[in-house]
């Protein structure tokens, strides 16, 4: 029998912190500071907060990827019905087919990361020492700095608490809904520690409290035009774009409420949770339209397109820092024939979710969209062409059809990009265009690159959150809640320009949307879920969406459904035959919840494992 120790792995890093601040405080002139002496140096105190922004986009505690090529982004989609990962040894693929061992847990690193960050902000917040530190000689400027840091500390704590709840919240074998161990104090590593998991509802309440505390101290947004005194913009305003602000806290509350309101975590369907999700999401929607839209220059437009390579995109509510001169995402998505690694392929299920150019789905009973199974990629929803590469598609430089860089050849009898031809080809015969900078071509004498970052919270996310939640409050998609109907919220999504700048043909008249909105709450809920899948694909959200939407009665049939691709054959006349019934992978998840990391189970006897992971106790 393995002896469990009372020491927490998640707090073991504090030994390092006490001995040296080099890895966790910013700036760090040398390693001669500990958790007490740092208070003599305001720049190190600020570092307790500043360093945590690196953890926001870190895939482990020493690195950051600031893009979607990680286990919180596109790789996580490979554990859903949106995509299939190419490598059989990829840990997310092994998770999806129930071949993951306790030593391969891809979520262990996030548990560690989140608690490291929480320890830093808890040290800042403890006994109000952070806000009582003197940062500036000028009293007014000092107030600006200390209030912002205090607000950011609460915001960061809420963010990492939510990450723990989303990743590790679940049900114990005895049926209790549990979250994570709530820790709001700086922990002495020499103390006797053995925490238990708080209930799911307690964790939600803690996150919401921290969001409200952050909101009290933070400006509504970091924008120069919101700072009336020019001299204050050294310590407030647009230079703090990318840090937490008040509107991001509203977005985080909307996200938390949405999950808490969903069937898995709301079996009695408490409508107030849906209402709170809608209320907070609408605050963000209104801010973008009524405040950001009136600003000059880089202002927000509801009908504008999302520019994934613009780290200052008006679409952003909260995003990671950006990487420059980086082609990781292009390498990941392009096939070997275009000097990529073909690490992931879109599923046929996702492709089928995109409808036709007039807005009707491809499976419309009377085929009002004109779908042709023999020519399946013609006349589709314009959003499809900005997200997916398919057989015969071109990668055009800067999306200019007159400047093709590469043509995808996905047929099995001779096509260079077909599944199985190369280990750097997708298994599904689809490739991903979303996020890719269409100016990069490694055959150029000078390879052109663009900035990349991860848009963690977008305006579109909040519109979708409002539509889903408001529909469950009004029970009628045509009834307004907080001044907006669920139907009109979805119209925003279906009327926007695509990522490559095209405008959907149903941006003015959308008879299918009108039709579904007239069918009532349930039919419209299905449409919202479809729109959410299209808009957020490869952003790492569907993994959690599928779980929150399911119940104990249906999760296996939903999450473990087989995933398909397409088999393409070139005919003698150079036309193609498509078989879209090819099963690429059968999913085999043992639980709708992630496991509590095995190492933590060994170290804390009070921890309770999520159901479905008996061998991880």
N, C-alpha and C positions, 0 to 999 in steps of 0.2 A: 504494500500500500504506500502510495506517495505521500510523504509528510508535507502538509501545507504550512507555509510560513506566513506570519502576520505582516510582513513588510510588503508594501505596495510597489509593484514595478513602476506604476505610472508616476510615483513620486520619487523614485530612486534618483532621478536626474537632479534633484535638489542638492545632493551631495556635490555634484559638479558645480551647481550654482553657488553654493557656499564657498567652495574652494576657488572658483574662478568664474567670472562673469563673461568671459570671452565669447562663449558660444551663444549666450542668451541676452546680452545687453548690448545696446547700440547707442553711441559708439563705445568701443572698448580699448582705451589707450594701452592697458596692460591687464594682467590677471590678478591684481592685488586688491580687488574689491569683493566684498561679500554682501549678503542681504541686509546688513545693517549699515556698513560704511558707505554704500551707494547713496544714502540720503544726504550726504554732504556734497553731492555733485548732481546738479539739476539735469545735466545732459544724460547721465546714467539713469536717472529716474524717468526721464522721457523715454529712454530706451526700453523700459519695461513694457510700454505700450507700443512703441514703434516696431520693435522686433516681431510682435505678434502678427503684423501684416504679412510678413514672410510666411508665417504658418498658415495663413488663410489659403494660399495657393501651393503649399508644399505637399508633394506626394510622400515625402518622409521628412524627418526632422532636420535634415541637413541639406536638402535640395528643394528647389521649386521649379515647377514646369509652367506656370502661367499660360497654359493652353489646354486644349481638349484631349491631348494625347496622354492620358493617364487613367488610373482606375476610378477616378471620380467623373470622368468625361466619356470619351468615345469607347474606351475599353469596357466600361461598365455597360454600355449598350450591347456589347457582345454577350451579355448575360440576360438579354431580353429578346423579344420577338422582332426587334428592329434590325438585328445584325448578327453576323457570325464571325468570330475571330478566326484567322487563318491558321495560326500555330496551335498545334495540339498541346503544346507545353505551356501556353499562356495561362496564368493562374486563374484569370476570369473564365476562360473556357473550361478549365478543369473544375471550377466551382459549378458551372452550369450543367455539367454532365456527372456530377457527384463523384469526382475523382480527386478532390482536394484533401490534403492531409492537414493535420493540426499545425505543422511547421510551415505551411504555405498560405496561411490565412492572409488575404490581401487587405483586410480591414484592421489588422493588428496595428499597423503603422499609424492609422488615423486615431485610434484610441490613445496611443502614446503621444502623438502630436497635439491632440486636443487638450489633454491634461497638462502638458508642458505649457501651453499657452494660458490655460486657466490659472496655473500657479503664478505666472508672471503678473497677470492682471489682478489676481487676488492680493498679491504683495503690494501692488500699487494702491488698491482700494482699502487695504486693512488700516483701520483706525484713522481713515481719511488722511493718511500721510501724503498721498499723491497730490491731492487738491490743496493741501496746506504747505506744499513745497513752494519756495519762492523761485520763479523761473525768470522773471524780468524785473528790472529796477522800476520801470514805469508801472504804476499800479493798474492803469487801464489795460495796458498790453498784457500784464501778468494775469489779469482776470480772463482775458481772451484765451490765453494759452492754457491756464489751469482748468477752466471749464470745458474746453475742447478735449483735453486729455482725460478728464474725469468721465465725460460722456463717452469717449471712445473706449475707455476701459470697460464700462458697463456694456457697451455695444459688442465689443469683442467677446466678453464673457457670454452674452446671449448667443452670439454666433456659434461659438464652439460648443456650448451646451446643446444648441439645436442640432449641430452636426452629430454629437453623441447620441441624441435621442433618435434622429432619423436613421442612423446606421445600426444602433444597438437596441433600440426600444423593441419590446416584444412580449411574448406571453410565456410564463413559466409552465412547467408540467402540471401544476395544480390549477392553472387557469387564471392566474393573477397577471394583469398587465403591468409590466415593469419598464423602467427607463434606465437611467444610469445613476451611479453614486453622485449625488449633488455635493460639491465641495465649493464653499464660498469663502474659505479662510486659507491663509498661507499655512502649509502643513510643515511641522517640524519633523524632519526625517528620523529623528531619534525617538519620536513618540511611538506608542504602541497603536498601530493602525490596522484595522480590518473592516472596511466599509461594506455596507449592504447597498443594493440597488433601491433607489426610491421608486415609488409608483409612477406610472406613466403620467397620471394627472398632476402629481406633485412636480414632476419635471417640466411639464407645460407651464404650470403656474410660475415656476422659478424663471423660466425664459421670458415670459410676458412681463414679470416684474422688472427684470433687467432691461428689457426694451423700453419700458416706461421710464426707468431711471435715466437711461441714456438720452431719451428724448428731452428730458428736462434741461439737460446741459448743452445739447448740440444745436447748432443752427439747422433750420429746416433743410438747407442744402448748401454745399460749398460752391457758391457762384459769386463772381465779382459784382454783378449787377444787384445782388442782394445786400451788399456791404456799402452803405451810404458814405462812409468816411474813407477817403482814399488811403489815408495813412494806416488804417486798420487792415488793409489787404496784405500786409506783410505777415499778419498773424491770423488772418481769416480770409475766406473767399476762395476763388478758383484754384489757388496754389495747393489747396488741400483736396482737390478732385482725386477720387480714388480712396479716400478715407470714409469711414462711417459718418452719416449725418442723420438728421431727423427723419427724412423721407425714407431712408433705407430701413429705419426701425419700423415704420409703418409696413413696409414690404415684408420684413421678416415676421412681424406679427400676423400678417395675412397668410403667409406660407405656413406658419405653425398652426393657425386656426384651421386652415384648409385640410391639413393632414388629420388634425384632431377631430374634425367633423366627418371625415370619410368613414365608410362602413366598417373597416377593420378596427378603428379606434373609437367608433361611435355607434355601437350596436343598437342603442335605443334611439338613435337619430335625434339628438338634441339640436333643435333648429337654431338655437342661439349661437352655436359654434359656426354654422354656415353664415349666419348674419354677421358675425364679427369678422369672418374672413372677407366677406363682400365689402363691409364698411372700410376696413383698412386698405384693401386693394384699390377701392375707389378713390381713396385719398391720394394714392400714388398716381393713378390714371389722371385725376384732375390736376395734380401738380404739374405733370408733364404737359398737359394740354393748355392749362391756364397760366402757368408761370414760365416754364421752359420754352414754350412755343412763342412767347412774345419777346423773348430776348433776341438781340441782334447777333449776327454771325452764325456760330455753330448751333443753331436753335433746333428744337424738336419739331417734327411734323408727323402727325399720326399716319399719314399715307406714305411717308418716306420709307426707303429701304434700309435694311441693316447692313452696315459695313463692318465686316468681321475684322478687317485689318486697320480699323480706325480706333485707337485706344481712347479717343475722346468722343466716340459716337454718341449723339444725343439720345439714342435708344437706352444707354446704360443707366441703371440705377446704382449698381455696385459692381465693380469688376476688379480683377487682379491687376497688379502692375504688368507692364508689357515687356516682351522680348523683342529686340530688333535684330535684323539680319539673321533670321532663324527660319529654316525650312523644314522643321520637324514634322509639321502637320502635312505638308505636301509629300514628304518622304513616306509618311505613314499611309496615306490614302491612295497615291498613284500606284499603278502596277509596275512590275519589274521592267516592262518594255519602255516605260517612261521614267526609268531610273528611280522608281519608288520601291517600297517594300510590300505593298498590297496587304497590309496587316489586318484589314477588316473589310467586310463586304456587307452592303445593305441587303436585307432579306426581301423575299418576294412579298411577304406580308406587308412590309412597309411600303413597297412600291404600289401595291394594290390600294393602299390607303389614299394615295393621291388620286383625285377624281379627274374629270374632264375639263376642258377649257371653259365650258359654260357653267361649271359648278356642280354638275350632277356626278354622283359616284359611278365607278365603272360597272357596278353590279345593280344599277337602276333597273327595276323590273321591265320597263318598256324601252330601256336603252336610249333615253332622251339625250344622252351625251355623245352617242355615236361611237362607243368603244368597239374596236375591232381586234379580236384576239390574235388574228393573223398579222396585224400591224400594231402591236400593243403600245408603242411609245409615241404614236402620232396623236395630236389633238388633246394632249393632257393638260391638266392644271399647270399654269406657268411656274408655279412653285416647284414642281417636280424637276424641271430642267435646271433649276438653280441649286438643287440639293443632291442629285443622283447622276452618275455617269452610267450609261447602258450601252448595249451593243450598237455600234454605229454612231455614237455620240462623239462630238469633237470637244477637245479642250482648246478653247479659243483664247488667244492672248487678250487679256482685259475684256473678255466676253465679246470680242469683235468677230463675228462670223467670217469676215474677210481675212482673218489672221489665224487660221487653225495651226495649233502646235502639235496636236496628236489626235489620232482617231482610234477609238476603242474597237478591238476585234475580239469578240467574246465567243466566237463559234468554236465548237469542240474539234471540228475537222480542219484544223489549220490556223485558227485564230491565235495570235500571239498573247492575248490577254485572257484566254479561257481558263477556267478552273482546272487544276491538275497539270497544266502545261509547265508551270514553274511554281516553286515554293513562295514566290513573291506575287502570286496571283490570288485574287479573291476566290473563296469557295462557292460563292453564290452567283458569280458572273455579273455582279453589280459593284460599282465603285462609288466613292463618296466625293462630292463636289463642295458641299457646305464647308465653310471655313477656309477653303483653299484660296490662296492668292493666285489669280489667273494671269499674273505677269511673270511668274517664275518658270524658267525653262533652262534646265541644266546644259542644254546644247548651245546656249548663247555664250559668246566670248566673255561677256560680263553678266553673271547671273543676278537678276534683279529680285530683291526680297522685299518684304513688308512687315510691319510690326504685327505681332500676334499677342492676344491676351484672352482671358476667359471672362465672358460676360455672366457673372454669377447671378445677378438679378437684372432683368430687362423689363422694359415697359410692357412688352408682349406677355411676359409671365403674369403680370398683374392683371392685364385684360382677361386672360384666360382664367385666372383665379376668380376674378369677379363674376365672369359668366357662369362658371360651374357653381359657385356658392350661391349667387343670387337666384339662379334657377331653382335651387332647392329651398329657397326661402319663399319666393313668390308662387312657385308651382305653376308658373305660366311665363314662358319666355318673352311674351309681349307686354308684360307688366313691369313698370319701372321700379327700381329699388335705388334709393339715393340718387335719383335723377337719371338713371340709365337702365335700359332694358337688357336682359341677357342676350337677346337677339342682336341688338345694336352693338353690343360689345364684340360678339363674334363677327359682325360685319366689319369691324375695324381690321380683324385678322385677314379676312378674305378679300379686302379691298386694297391692301397694302402692296407696294411694289415688292418684287422679289429681291433676293440677295444679289442677283445680277442686273437689277434695274428694270426688269420687265413689270408691266402692270397687269394683274389678272384681268381676264376678259369679263369677269363677273364683279368688277369693282363698282358698277352703277346699278345694274339690274341683277338680282340674285334670286331667281325664282325658287331654287332648291332650298335656300335658307328660309325663304318665306314659307315654303311648304312645311318644312320640318318644325319651324317655330309654331305653326298652327296645330301640330299633332300633340303638343303638350310636353310635360316635364321629362318623361322617360325618353322619348324619342330625341328630344333636344339634348339631353345629357349624353346620349351616344354620339351626337354630332360634336359636342364640346370636347369629348374625349378624343375623337378623331382629329379635330383641329389642334388639340394640344399635342397629339403625337406628331403631326406634320410640322408644327412650329418649333418644337423642342427636340426633334430627333438629333441624336448624337451629342446632346448636351449633358447626358448622364442623369436625366430626370425620370425616364420611363421605368427604370428599375424600381424606384420607390412608388411611382404612380400605380403600377400594376398591383403592388402589394396593398396599398391603402384602399384601392377600389374593390379588392376581393374580400371574401369572408372565409371562415373555416370550411364552409360547405362547398366552395367553388374554386379555391385558390389553385389546387393541383391541376385542374383542367385548363386553367388560364395560364399559369406560369410555366407549367411543364408541357405545353402544347409543342409539337414538332415545328421546326423552322425550315422554310423552304427557300430554294433558289430557282434559277432558270437554266435549262439546258438549251443551248442554241446550236442549230445545225445549218450550215450553208448548203443550199440546194444547187444543182448544176446550172440553173439560170441566174445564180448569184443572189437569189432571194433567200429568206431565212424562215426556218420553222422553229417555233418556240414551244418548249414543254415547261410549263410553270408549276408542275406538280412534283418537282424533284425535292425529296426530303434531304436536307443537308445535315441536320442535327436534331436529335431528340433530347430535350432538356430533362433533367432529373434532380430538381431541388428537393431536399428533404424537409424543408420548412419554409414558410413565408417570411421568416426572420433570419437575420444574420446571427452567427454565433457570437457570444462573448468570447474574446480571445482566450485561447487555451492556457497560455502562460498566466493570465490574470486569474483564471479559475484555480490554478495550482497555488497561487500566492495568497489568495483571499478565501478563507473558508466560508465567509458569509455571503459570497456571491452566489447567485442562482442563475443557472444557464437557461437560455431560451429553449422552448420546446422544439423537438426535432433534431437535437444534437446530443443524444445521451452519451456518446463516446467522447465528448469534449468536456466532460465534467472532471 
